[in-house]
């Protein structure tokens, strides 16, 4: 066996780029409504921005510290990885440009017209010129670059209009920041939804900005900077306030090294050399794009359309449904009778929020404890936790200030919670707290009892309508005691606590998962493993499932994003199937299933099988013990594996292909929407065993007979 670059593994960065290509392919799917297709192009773009800021940024850091470092999964050095990334990204830019252009043209008959300056009518040009002179020109901050005026610092992901300026026999550069506080687009008068992007308006009017110069080589550019700042690596004094450190850290993101330059027009060799020298980059890091560098405006476009046009261009609206059977009594009383599983976004988050709201005023409730990783900008959860503290409950909130790109939001919420009287903890140096656990402790006569919630996703009321996730709420005494011990351990900085039911990283989660796979290996071809997660990189896990595959265990791994394991490699991963679903909603659950029937052990939690999750984060996975909840999750897994509409299957070379669409067609997300609406309409739960037609194939998938 080779030391580096195993025959069944692949590079994580290249695997991630393939995931983002699957996102872009949703923009190419003619069955997806046009504005939704454009949103997928926008999501692809945003994903790629973050990839360069974080993943490419971290490789840049590694290249400066140890360029001989080798990726264990692919055998590639840091510089080889960077070279492979640039080579893989270039065709994705072309594919994105073509996809955007095609969708843009298809939107024209609906009156949505994104126009270039040369496409404007005479009256539109007059309108644009008047608006520029009156509203834009007065607030611009143009600058020349010459011997007396140094090149300015360009902010991360902001757009700048540039030009070559000539006066007399002297040539210099002109640069104009596109103000971040004005709209990205200028809507034009008329019945159609016509608009022009602001950088194009400024570009066409540079003669008015630099009126004493001859303007040539007009362009607009955008730099992407390394944003991989980890406060864990900062030197900390014991007296340092962690919130102050995080605020200081956020400011650094705007000044980090440039890892990518995006341009709208081809550069002259002189200008290319100038930018490379100025930013410390190579020509391979310069990417030309023919589409907008920012597409956020797309997400608000539908709201400006007449209802008739809107219905044709966006998904049919779907609102998360209220869970049936929760109409009488308090949430606490109902959870005591039976465990509850919420399935977002098909079912509403309201039962959990109602549980917290009721607990905030319940005289029997003593404590509420919760871990928070990401929250919405407006969060009822914070209101209810604050009310609980103000009502005399002991409220402990372990909030992770290092949730990337949500740091400022979490800082703001932590201050609000402290003001309300909550006890706020910030986790551990070197370990992010990524778990999703909530514990309510109350007194029932002379007994202490618990209600515990464990989820696969964040307590974010906005993303709960866009991400698929599972949330288990249980009154199981043993699970409650584990949750209580977990929060005690978090309070005293103990990462190695022992639990009867929970499996927790960094101490026991990976070890227990490997043990459970060993149990399936003992069964040989009767063994069964199904795991659903966002990403897979952990080499210990990969080697264990390879061992299981060689023992004949049937393994399904549904991995939305990065997957460093390649299935179907002869002699190694013959019995492993890797699939990915990208659709209307972002697939987000983490589910681990071992065995079948009465012997099945089923867990849900917050951890992916990534080394960062298993070794450098605090994660919790909870067993599913209630038979009704277990049946619901098994049905969920079966439908996901039976999908033949949105699912893509990885081949032995690491590429993905859509599976053959045999009858009946199964789109998992569409199925769950229909089921939830049917259940809500009929106010009775649909039992998995009663489903016909499409669902007859599900049992085969669950038992691995179609692998």
Secondary structure, DSSP 8 states (H G I E B T S, - for coil): --SSS-TTB--HHHHHHHHHHHHHHHHH-TTS-HHHHHHHHHHHHHHHHHHIIIIIHHHHHHHHH-TT-B-TTT--BHHHHHHHHHHHHHHHHHHHHHHHHHHHHHHGGGTEEE--GGGS-HHHHHHHHHHIIIIIGGG--EEEEBTTB------TT-EEEEEEEEETTEEEEEEEE--TTS-SEEE-SSSSEEEEEHHHHHHHTHHHHTTTSEEEEEEEEEEEE-----GGGS---TT--HHHHHHHHHHHGGGS-EEEEEESS---HHHHHHHHHHHT--GGGEEE-SS-S--GGGGGTGGGS-HHHHHHHS------B--TT--SS-HHHHHHHS-EEEEETTB-SHHHHHHHHHHHH-TTEEEEEEEES---SS-HHHHHHHHHHHTT-EEEEEE-TTSTT-HHHHHHHHHHHHHTT-EEE--BTTBEE---EEEEEEEETTEEEEEEEEESS-S-TTGGGTEEEEEEEE--HHHHHHHHHHHHHHHHT-S----SS-EEETTTHHHHHHHHHHHHHTTGGG-EEEEEES-B--HHHHHHHHHHHHTT-EEEEEESS-B-B-TT-TTTSTTEEEEEE-SSSEE--EEEEESSGGG-EEEEES--BSHHHHHSEEEEEEE---HHHHHHHHHHHHHHHH--SSEEEE-TTS-EEE----SS---HHHHHHHHHHHHHHHTS---GGG--GGGGGHHHHHTTTT-
